[in-house]
Amino acid sequence: MRKIVVIGLMSMGFLWHCKAPKTVVPQKKLTQYVNPFIGTDGPGNTYPGATVPFGMVQLSPDIGIPGWDRIAGYFYQDSIISGFSHMHLSGTGAGDLYDILVMPTNSRFSERMEANSFKPFSSFSHDKEAASPGYYTVDLLDYGIKAELTATERTGIHKYTFPKDDSTQIHIDLGYALNWDSPTETHINVVNETTIEGYRKSTGWAKDQRVYFVIKISKPFKSYQVFKNDSLTSSPVTHKNTKIILDYTTSEGEEIVLKTGVSSASIEGAYKSLEIEAAHFDFEALKHQAENKWETQLNKINITVADDTKKRIFYTMLYQSMLAPTLLSDLNGNYKGANDTIMKADGFDRYDTFSLWDTYRAAHPLYTIVHPTHVSDMVNSMLAHYKETGLLPVWSMQGNETNMMIGYHAVPVIVDAYFKGIKNFDADLAYEACIASATDASREIDKYMALGYVPIGEGGDDWSVSKTLEYAYDDWCIAQFAKALGKTEDYNTFLKRSDNWRNVYDTQSTFMRPKLEDGTFIADFDPKAYSAHFCESNAWQYFWSVQHNIEGLAERVGGNELFERKLDSMFSLNPLPDDKLPIFSTGMIGQYAHGNEPSHHVAYLYNYVGKPWKTQKLVREILETQYQNEPSGHCGNEDCGQMSSWYVFSALGFYPVNPAQGVYAFGSPSVDSATLNLENGKTFKITVLNNSPKHIYIQSVTLNGETLETNFITHKQIIEGGALQFNMGSEPNKNTSNTMAPSSQLYK
C-alpha cells in the first residue's frame, strides 16, 4: 500500500512538472507605443486629448488663449489649462470648434486674467499629465483636482477627483470661443439635479455649426447658477453667451463623472448617444473600451523594428491617420447637412472633416488598404454632400463647405475607391457628382475650361498655377472613370483637360509660370518666391504636381537626364539666410518642403527616370529627420492624417505617387517586418532583410518568392495577400530592374 502511495505521489509530481505553465512574457499592447503629444509643439497643431478612431468627439484640454500655436486648443509650451472642450481639429491651420467647455474648480484658487477672457484656469505640469489612445489625464495643480478624460464615438466622459472642499464647482461654458470660432446662439436647460441639455450654434471657418448635447452627472449638484452674458438668470436660457456653474461639497478623493452626449441634429440624438454608447458611469470600463477600439485598429498593421523609438513613431502616425475624417451622423442617422437642414444617412455613417487637398495624396489611399469599409461610408458621405449642395466637398466640416484650398479632390478619392473595388456606393451618382464639380463655374473653373488654364487674378491670392495643376490631375481621374463607364466623349474631353498643365509650362524658365488672361506669362518671375499664384508654395514645389503624367513632364523638360538634374536641384538648392519663408515652408531639404503637402510625392520621382536609389536615399532621410518621438516631432501641420499617412506608407516601403492609379512606388522601408491584417481576412507580409540605418538601398525585391522586375507594387497584389521581401544593402544596386509603372496607366 505504501509503495502504491509513493508511486502515486511521484506520478502526480511528474504530471505537475509537465503541466507547469511556461513563463509567458505578456505582449505589449500597441496602444502603449502611441504618443499623442507628438505634434502638440512646433508646427504640428495636434491635440493630446481623448477620442476613438474617426469619432465625433475629440475631448481635449484647452489653454484658453488664442493664437496660431493653439489652433488645436493646446500648445505644449504653455503652462495653464482653462478647461476641456469636446471638439477639436487635428493638425490643421484652422482655428475652429472648441465646443462645450467644462472646467472644475474650488475655493483654493480664484485668479483670473485677460489673456483667456477671465475664464477659470489652473497651472499644470507635464510631470502630472499623461495621454494614450482614448485617454487623457492631468492634475489641475492650483485646485488639487485630477482630471481624466475618455470618449466613445459620440460622447465625452470626464472623471474629476476632488479634494475636500465646500465650494467645489463645475463650470460648463457655451459662450467660450477661441481663434476663429464664435457662438451665435446657445441654450441651456436644467432638466434635474443630474441632467442638463442644450445646444451651441456657432460660426467660424465653418459658418453654420450646431452641437446639441445632453450632460449627465454621477452626483447631483446641490445648487446651480445660470448666466446670460455673465449676468445671473434662470433656466432655461437662450442667448449668444451662456454658461452654468454647478455647486458641490466634496470629500477628500471624491470622484464625480460627467458624460456628454452630442448630436449635430437634435437633443434627442444626443440623448441616444448617451443611452447607447455610455449608459453607465463606469469610467474605467469606458476608458478600457476606447483603448480596445484603438488596439483593434492599430493591430491592422503589426510591425517589428529594432529601434523602439521608430516603433513609437510608427504607431503614433498610424493613430493620427485615424483622427479624421470624423463622424457627423448620430445614432438615428440624422445630421446637420451641408444644405443647412437636418438630413438622414440611410445605410451608412455620415462623415465630415474632409481636408481633401491634403488627404487625397496618401491618407485616403491608406484607408483603401486598412479601412475599406470606412472608405465606403466616406464616399457615400461625399455623395450626400453632393446631393445637398450640387457639388462634391472641397474642405468640409460640421456639415459645412468651407471652400478652403483648391481642386475638386473628392474626385480622386471616389475614383480610387471605384477602381479598387470598394463597394456599396452608387457609381452612376458618383460619376455625375464628379462631372458636376469639374464643370461648375465657381473657383475659376469657368476660366479654366475656356482658356485651358487659370489666369492670374487682380489682387489677393489667386493661386492660379496651383489651381491649373490640381484641376488637371482631377480631370485625369474623371477621364479614367468615364472610360470605365463607357462614356467615350467625356473620356476624350477630360483626358484633353488633364493635359492643361502644359499650358502653364514655360520653356524659358522650365517652370510652371503664372499666365495672364491674354496668354502671356508674367514678366517678373522668381521660382523661389512665394507669390500669390502658388498655393502655400513656390514654383519649385508645385512644378512636380503632374502625378498623372510624370513621363510627359520629364519629356517637356527635355528628357530624363534633365528631369533628374532638376530633381537634384530641388533637393540641394537650400534657402538663403535672407530668404523669407512663410509659416508653411517647413521641413526643408533644399526647396523640398516636407511640412506641406505638394512636396509629398517628389522624393519618389527618381523612380520614373531609372534612378530609384536616389529615391531610396531621400525617403530614408525624410523618415529619419522629419518625424521625432517628441512634442515637436512633426515638421509641419499634421493635416488630418496626411503627414502621418506619408510616414506609414514610406516606413512600409512604398507610396502612391499617383493616388488614384492603384500603384505604389518603392522607397526605402524602415521597418524590419510588417504584417497587414486586411479586412478581407487575408494577410500581406513585408520582410526587410539586412535593414539598418546604413542599409538604405534596395538590392532586390521578391513577391511570393518571385523576383520582381518592377519598382512598384499594385494595390491588387497587396489586397490578394502574400509576402513581399526587400533585401537591403549599404550601396546602391544600379543593376536591378528600374521598371516603373507609367504614371498615366491605371492598374485595376
Summary of the structure (lengths in Angstrom):
residues: 748
radius of gyration: 27.6
end to end distance: 78.3
largest distance: 113.7
contacts: 2701
relative contact order: 0.09
helix: 31%
strand: 25%
